[in-house]
Amino acid sequence: MTKDDVEHIAALSRLRFDESETNSMIQDMRGILRYIACLERLDEVREQDAQTGAGPPGSAALRDDSARTELDAEEALAPAPDSSEGHFRVPKVI
Amino acid sequence: MSLCDATASELSRLIDRGETRPSEILLATEERIGAVENAIGSYITLDLEGAAKRANALETRPLPSEKRSPLWGVPLAVKDNICTKRLRTTCASRMLENYVPPYDATAVERLEKAGAVVVGKTNLDEFGMGSSTEHSALGETRNPWSRGRVPGGSSGGSAAAVAAGEAVVALGSDTGGSVRLPAAFCGVVGVRPTYGVVSRYGLVAFGSSLDQVGVIGRDARDCASVIEAIAGPDGRDSTAPRAPDSPGGRSFIGGDLSGVTVGVPYSFLEEGVDPDVRAAFEAALEDLRVLGVKVESVELQDPSYSVSTYYILADCEASSNLARFDGVRYGRRSDAETYDELVTKSRSLFLGPEVKRRIVLGTFALSAGYYDRYYATAVRARSIIAQDMSCALEKTEFLATPTAPCPAFKMGERLGDPLTMYLTDVFTVGPSLAGLPAVSVPMGLSRDGLPMGLQIIGRPFQDFILLALADAFLMATGHNRVIPPIVKTRGKGDSNGD
């Protein structure tokens, strides 16, 4: 984990760090990644038993596809920092 | 004993006999909050006015006892990452400091329908990310047993509130141990139900394949009453397919435990476990044997694999889930000329350091060139860990470990060392990865007078049977009947002592 890595990941995450935050992030990440490297051992030892696939056991429940009343636009927009005429408002994008 | 120190089932009996009523129970709880809240800080937001209206409304429409839930009129605290309509829900983040949800979480809606009275919203590690509640951006929560120590986390406010009599039961959320760990540190009961029995609608997402709404109470019966009220399918969460199995003939309450088997992975205790925790755990196993339980040794994968797997998966999911906090739809916004700048500035200013650390780790583990090495490996490891626990639970009906390797640690002690903080969860992340129900019950006090927790893990959907075993243990040992010193002093109006 280098300074370039942290800057790249920060950009992907839409975060910005100053120099001291970047330095402490590098130290923290190095320690955590060193610890979690133990998983590579588990995988090698037991790879033949592993089943890929995300999520815990159990099936998903589907509901009937029927119309129901949920939030209206006004309620959904109420917590927004800025809105106008039934829409979220942001600075010019294009 | 004050009404606010009773269990919900005791209060229900008093209500049945006409010896108390919801407004009187609430008043006792308010008095306790007045006496201890400044010293403990369980709550981010109190809604005593709303609670009083609710208690009075219940009294104007009394129900016959057979139609009343045991939670009718019972003061409830709600972790502040669970949405409450018209009551701000902050996730202990500056990002959501002023967020007022337009809807109730399903769990809250169902508890209010059962007659529970929401007293307020409790403190947590920001977005549920932490083991001590020190990562809250909106205040400090102290352990009611020793104010220099953490209450555990991330549902630290909920556990402290129940321990100190500031609520009778509480909702928390448990991703990797966030209900069980603070329950252990604060000397109360904390349950993580089977993944999929409680709807997460209205629970602010952290790691969606792991998050569960959990329950904190003073005994196992109260926790069972809450789960009974909140569990079951909900059209608004497709990952909540069904309620737990009914205990049927296996409700051990007052019954014989002979034939019940509990597996213990003794290798977990070989290093890194505090001697007091180890001694209390051995004593708890002996208490179970006296009740007729057969305690057997089982082999499980080293728990360091679970910790590693958990922190990769949870943080990958968090990095995706928290992308929604962009300063556009809700939360706070920073001024900026462009959209990109608005998003980056808002997130950088209003998300806290631990949340950023998790987002960075998760984004890194999902990024091009590292995905297979970290995320895909963790997914495979998760299936190995789940199979491993499932095999063990074929041999024995339950598994038991300490909830945490140590009692509550001192405030600030682990704050500068994220990895050491993560290792507090060493015993709780396994059941989370496997989607299993698990409960932490008090198992006595350390030499320093701090509570310690026994974790019992059950088979999927056997939540009520798990709680029946927990109940039998607590009825026999009384470990949940010990009251924190602050309640003994300040609870009686002595504002000098704690």
Contacts between the chains, C-beta under 8 A, distances in Angstrom:
chain1	res1	chain2	res2	distance
A	1	B	364	7.7
A	5	B	364	7.2
A	6	B	360	7.0
A	8	B	367	7.8
A	9	B	360	5.2
A	9	B	363	5.0
A	9	B	364	5.0
A	9	B	367	6.6
A	10	B	360	6.9
A	12	B	363	5.3
A	12	B	367	6.5
A	13	B	319	6.6
A	13	B	347	7.7
A	13	B	356	7.9
A	13	B	359	5.0
A	13	B	360	6.3
A	13	B	363	4.7
A	14	B	323	7.7
A	14	B	326	7.2
A	14	B	340	7.8
A	14	B	343	4.9
A	14	B	344	4.8
A	14	B	347	5.4
A	15	B	344	6.8
A	15	B	347	5.6
A	15	B	348	5.4
A	15	B	351	7.5
A	15	B	356	5.8
A	15	B	359	6.7
A	15	B	360	7.3
A	16	B	344	5.5
A	16	B	345	7.5
A	16	B	348	4.6
A	17	B	348	7.6
A	17	B	356	7.8
A	21	B	353	7.7
A	21	B	356	7.9
A	25	B	356	7.7
A	25	B	357	6.8
A	25	B	360	6.0
A	28	B	357	5.9
A	28	B	418	5.3
A	28	B	419	7.9
A	29	B	360	6.8
A	29	B	361	6.6
A	29	B	364	7.1
A	31	B	418	7.4
A	31	B	419	5.0
A	32	B	311	6.9
A	32	B	361	6.3
A	32	B	418	6.7
A	32	B	419	5.8
A	32	B	422	7.6
A	35	B	304	7.6
A	35	B	307	7.6
A	35	B	308	6.4
A	35	B	419	5.8
A	36	B	308	3.8
A	36	B	311	6.4
A	36	B	312	6.1
A	36	B	374	7.4
A	38	B	304	5.6
A	38	B	305	6.6
A	38	B	308	5.7
A	39	B	305	6.3
A	39	B	308	4.8
A	39	B	309	6.4
A	39	B	312	7.6
A	39	B	377	5.4
A	39	B	378	6.5
A	39	B	381	5.3
A	40	B	373	7.9
A	40	B	377	6.8
A	42	B	301	7.1
A	42	B	305	5.0
A	42	B	381	5.5
A	42	B	384	6.6
A	43	B	377	5.3
A	43	B	380	6.0
A	43	B	381	6.4
A	46	B	384	5.4
A	47	B	380	7.3
A	49	B	384	6.0
A	49	B	387	6.8
A	50	B	380	3.8
A	50	B	381	7.4
A	50	B	383	5.6
A	50	B	384	5.5
A	51	B	380	7.4
A	51	B	383	4.6
A	52	B	376	7.0
A	52	B	379	5.8
A	52	B	380	5.7
A	52	B	383	7.3
A	53	B	379	6.9
A	53	B	383	6.9
A	54	B	209	6.2
A	54	B	379	5.7
A	55	B	209	4.9
A	56	B	195	4.6
A	56	B	196	7.5
A	56	B	209	5.8
A	56	B	210	7.6
A	56	B	386	7.4
A	56	B	433	7.7
A	56	B	434	7.1
A	56	B	435	3.3
A	57	B	195	7.8
A	57	B	386	6.7
A	57	B	434	7.7
A	57	B	435	5.4
A	57	B	460	6.8
A	58	B	194	7.9
A	58	B	195	6.4
A	58	B	196	4.5
A	58	B	239	7.8
A	58	B	241	6.3
A	58	B	435	6.4
A	58	B	460	7.3
A	59	B	241	5.9
A	60	B	238	4.7
A	60	B	239	6.0
A	60	B	241	6.8
A	61	B	233	5.5
A	61	B	238	5.4
A	61	B	239	7.6
A	61	B	240	6.6
A	61	B	241	3.8
A	61	B	242	7.3
A	62	B	238	6.3
A	63	B	235	3.9
A	63	B	238	7.3
A	64	B	235	7.8
A	68	B	235	7.9
A	71	B	102	5.6
A	71	B	103	6.5
A	75	B	102	4.1
A	75	B	103	7.9
A	76	B	102	6.6
A	78	B	100	7.6
A	78	B	102	5.9
A	79	B	99	5.5
A	79	B	100	6.3
A	79	B	101	7.2
A	79	B	102	6.9
A	79	B	329	7.4
A	79	B	330	4.1
A	79	B	331	7.7
A	80	B	328	7.0
A	80	B	329	5.6
A	80	B	330	6.2
A	81	B	327	6.2
A	81	B	328	7.4
A	81	B	330	7.8
A	81	B	331	7.2
A	81	B	332	6.7
A	81	B	333	3.7
A	82	B	333	6.8
A	88	B	328	5.4
A	88	B	329	6.1
A	90	B	328	5.7
A	90	B	339	5.1
A	90	B	342	6.4
A	91	B	336	6.3
A	91	B	337	6.1
A	91	B	338	5.5
A	91	B	339	5.3
A	91	B	341	7.9
A	91	B	342	5.9
A	92	B	338	7.3
A	92	B	339	7.5
A	93	B	338	7.9
A	93	B	339	4.8
